[in-house]
């Protein structure tokens, strides 16, 4: 059985490791558009700010591919899929390669969203922060940068803004919507995060869509956003990501926002699987969703790997879980950003909120001390009714043991 894997991120590597747990011999060919071995993009902002060393980005030993008997095609991009002939076509180094497969895993991830803004896509000094090459380009540009604009205020954008600020750059975050972290927090909690950014010297413009990126002799020189023109020498685009499906348009794969898969990571095509940021599948509530996070990528990749090996596994559903630190203050969220009822607790440095529907947790948000938030995530995933403990649910006194049934009263034998 020849297994072809498109991608070299957490879904691809998770699938390969799961496959090799029971199948040490089947040939595997891995295709990666980058030149690097497996690394984590999560700390790229910290790499830019010099708090994480380059070597610490890489997550596997140098002999990982050799030990797992993987043939690698680095700096190659998948360009088409012929499912009828079971052939994947890839291009790299000026050559086109046709690769036959018995089973195929598509784990090529997501690409940064580039808003249709004049000058954004072709002006030197404009970068996403998705790959190691992006981070290296930003670091090189820092030598001529006094001020920067970050387009988008999701967690990647805010991590980038923080990194640049810590490198001595004056930073303006530009957001088209009316709050920061719009996919992560509700408006009230987002306001606390914006206040912290301002306190540490990061300017934030809300409700200010970018209209143009203007260039000069040395690349980007300013950004037009809302009614302002912001002078800058560096722009980071952090307007989100989308599944990398453009190359699959003629493949016959069923697609919505991403490749549609079932809970075994099977697509509608025989022996073709998909996992990671490229997929659309059921979330923990049963609704079809796209949730591009590292934990989901690892979990869906491992599910795919087991099923490719012939050992049936079922994925329990995507969950939106995000954690970011804003100048040392932790911010985390999971699940929905609204519910029928809201429970909140606030102290001078800590904000905790849960959203409930029909007595069950459907989401949570935490700023400051996020210890114990995993307990609420598990209660949500298990659908446990918390009505009986609502009054202490966000209290330090709360433990899941309060939701266990009372032990039976011992019977006393009567003589």
N, C-alpha and C positions, 0 to 999 in steps of 0.2 A: 504494500500500500504506500504510494507516494503522496505525501502531504505537502501542499504548498501553502505558505503563510505570507500574506501581504501585510507588512507592518513590522515594527520592531519596538513597540511600546508595551505598556503593562498588560493589555489584552493578549497580544501576540505571545509575550514571554510567559504569561500565566497559562495560556493554552498549551504551549510546548512543554512546560514543566508537568502539567497534569497528564498530558499524553505520555510522557516518558516514564511516569510512575508505573505504568502497566505495559508499555510498549517501548522497549529499549532499542528496537532495531529498524522500524520502518523509516525509510529515508524522508528527510524533511528539507525543503528548500525555503529559505526565508528571503523576502524581497524588501529592501529598505531604501527609501529615497535619500536618507542621510548616510554619511560616511562613518558615523560613530557607533560603537557598541551601545547596548541598552543603558540609558540614563534617565533620570527623573527630571521633567521640566518644572516640577513644583517649586524647587528652590532657585530658579533662574534669577528671580529678583534679588535674592540674597547673594547670589554669585556676582551680579552687577554691583551691589553695594559693598562687596568684598568681605562679607561675613561668612560665606561658604566658599571653600576652595574648589577649584575646577575638578580635582581628582575625586572629590566627595560627591559629585553629581552622578558618577557611574555606579551602578548597583550590582553588577555581576563581575566575577573575576574574569581576567583576560582570556581564559581558556574555556569560557562557558559554551561557546558555539561548538568548539571541538569536542568537548566532553559529551555534549548532547547530540553529537553526530549530525550537525546542521550544516548544509551547504548555504553560504550566504551570497546574495547578490546585492552588495551595497552600492549606493548612488544609482539605483535603478528605480524607476517609477512604473507601476502597473498602468497600462494604457487601455486595455480592453479585455473582455472576457467572452469566450465562445463556449457557452455551457454545453451545447450540443456535441461539440468535439472534445470537450473537457480540456481546453487549452487556455492558459492565461498568457497574455502578451505583455511584455515589459520592455522598457527602453532605458538605456544608460550607456554612457561612453560613446555616443554616436551610433550604437548598434541596437537592433531590435531582436529580442529573444522570445521565442515561443516555448512555453513551459507546460508540458502535459501534467495533469494531476489525476489522482484517484479521489482525493478529498481536498477541499479548498477552504481555507479560513481567510476571510476578509476582515482585517483589523487595521486598516490604514488611517483610522482616527478622524480628526476634524481639522478644518482649515480656518484661519482667522477670517472674520467678516471684514471686508473692506467697503465701507459705505461709499456710495457713488458721489464722491466729493471731488471737485476740481483740484488737481495737483496731488491728491493723496497717494495715488498709486505709482507715480513716476518722479517724485521729487527726492533727490538725495537727502538723507537725514531722517527719513520716515521709516519706522520699523514696527512690526508686531513684536510681541515677546512670547513666542511659542516654541522656538527651537534654540539649541545651543548656538547656532550660527547667528540668530537674531541677537542673542545676548552679547556675543563677541562684537557684532557690529555696533551695538549701543555703547559698549565699553570703549571702542575705538573712537567713536564720535564724541565721547565725553571730553576729550582733550581740547575741543573747540566750542564747548557748550557752557554758557552761563545760565540760560533759561530754557525750559522745556515745557511742552504741552502734552498731556496725556488725554487721549480721546476715549472716553468710556470710564465708568466708575464701578465696574464689577470688581471682584476681588483681585483679578490680575492687574487691572488698571491701578487700583489703590496700592498694591504691592510694588508696582513699578514706580509710582509717585513717591512712595516712602523711600525706596532705594535711591532714587535720584536726589531727593532732598538730603539724605544722609551723605551723599557724595558732594554736597555743597552747591547743588543746582537749584535755582528758583523754579518752582513747579506750579503749573496751573492745570487742574483737572477740569475737563469740559464734559458735561453730561447733557444729552438732549432731553432727558426726562426730568422730573421735578424732585428727585432724591438720588442719593448715592446708594450703591448696592441694591438696585431695584429688583433683582431676581433673588435676593437673599433675605432682605429685611422689610418690615413694614415701615411706613413713613416716620413714625415716632422714633423707632430705634435707629433708623437711618440718620435722623437729625443729630443724635448723639455722636455718631461716627463722623459726620460732617464737622461738628464742633471740635472734635479732637484733631482732625486734619488742619483746621484753621489755627488751632492752638499751637500746633507744631510748624506753622509757617507755610502750609500747602494751601494755595488759593483754590477755591471750588466755585465753578460757574454752573448753576443748574438751569434747566429749561433753555439751554443754549446750544442748539444744533450747529455743527460745524458747516460753514458755507464754502470755504475754500482754504487750501494750503498754498501759500505763496512762496516762490523760490527766488534765489539770487545766484550770484557767482559761486557761492560755497554751499549751495543746497538750500534747504528750507530756511526762510527768514521770518515768517510770521504765519499765524492762523487767524482766519476770520471766523468768529463764533458769536452767534447772537448779534449784538450790536457792537462788539468789540473786535479790535485787531490786536492780537497778542504777539509781541516779538519773541522769537525763539530760534534756537539752532538745532533743536531735536524734537521730533514728534514720535510718540508711541501710540499706536492704534490698539485699543483694547475694547473693541465694540462687540466682543463675543466671538463664538466659533460656530461653524456649521459642519455637519457630516461631510466627509470628502467623497462624494458620490458622483461627481461630474463625469469621471472616466467610465462609469457603469451604465451610461444612458441607453445603450443598445444591448444590454446583457440579458434582458428579460427578467431581472430581479424585481420583485414587488417592493416599491419604495413609497414612502410618505415623506416625512422630514428626514428620514434616514432609511437604511435597509431594514425592512420589516422582518423580524425573527420571532419564533415561538419561544417557549421557556426552556428549550434545549439548544437554543441559538441556531436552529435550522432556518434557512431561507426557503423560499418557494421552489428553488432549483435543487435537483438531486445532488446530494453530497457537497453542497455549498453551504458553509456556515459563516456567520458574521458575529463580531463581538466588539465591545469597547465603545468609543465615542461615535462610531459610525452608525450605530443601530437605533432603531425605534422598536420598543417592546413595552410590555405591561409594567407599570410602576406598582408600588406596594398596595395601591388602592384598586388596581385592576384596569386603570385607564392607560391608553397608549401614550408613550412619552419618549422624550430624548433627554437624557441626563448625563452630560459628559463630565464625570468625575473619576478620579483615580480608583476609589474603592469599587465603583460599578464596573470599571474596565477590568480590574483584576478578577472580580467575581464572575463576570460574563465570559472572560477568557478561559478561566478554569472550567466553567460549565461546558464551553465548546470543546475544550481539549479532552475532557472525559467522554463526551458523546462521540467525538471523532474516533476515539479509541474503542468505541463499542460498549462503553459502560454508561448506562443511562443516568443522567443527572438533570435536575430541574432547577432553574433559577427562580428565586422567590420574589423578584420584582425590584425595579429600580427605586432607589431612594436618593433624594436630593439632600446631601450632607455637605456643608461647607464650613471651613474654619480659616480665619485670617487674623493676623495680628496687626493692629494699627498703632504704630509707635509704642509697642510693648503691651498694648491692651488687647486681650483676646476677644474675638467676635465669632460666634458660631450660630448656625441655624440648621434645621432639618425640616423636611416635610413642607406643609402648606404655610402660607403667610397670612392666613385668615381662618376663621371658623365661626360656628354658631355662638360660641362663648369664648371669652378670653380671661385667663388668669395671669396676673402680673405681680411682681415683687420688685421694689426698687430701694437701693441704698445709695449713699453718695458715689460709690464706685462700681456698683453691680446692678445690672438690669436683667431680669429673668422673666420670660413670658412663654405661656403655653396656649395653644389654640385647641379647642375641643369641639367635637361634633357628636351628638348623641351619647355623651358621657365618655367618649374615647379621644385620646390625644391624636391630633392630626398634624401638629407642627409645633416647633419650639424655636425660640430665639434667646441668646444669652450674650451679654456684654460684661467683661470683667472676669469674674470667677466662673469658668465654665465647667468646673469639676462636677461630676455627677450627671452631666447632660446626657451621657450615653444611656443612663437608666431610663430616661424618658423616651429616648429613641427606641429602646427595646420594648417598652410598654406600647408605643405606637405600632411598631411592626407586628406585635402579637395581638393587637386589637383588644387590649384589656380594658374593661370598664373601670374608670377611676372615680366614679361619682361618690363612692363612700368615703374617699379620702381627699376630696377637693380642698377642704379647709387647711390641710397640711401638705398638700402636694408639692408646693414650692418652698416648704419650710426645711431648714437644716435637719429637723427631726424626722423627715420622711425617709422611709426605707421601703423597698418593694415587699418586704415581709408583711406590711400592713394590709396587703391585698390578698394574702393567703387566707384560706378558710380557717376558722378557729378549730383547734384540735378537739376531738370528741371528748366529752366528759366521761371519765372512767366510771364504769358501772361497779357498784358496790354489792357484792353478794350478800343476800339476806339469808341468815341461818334458819 
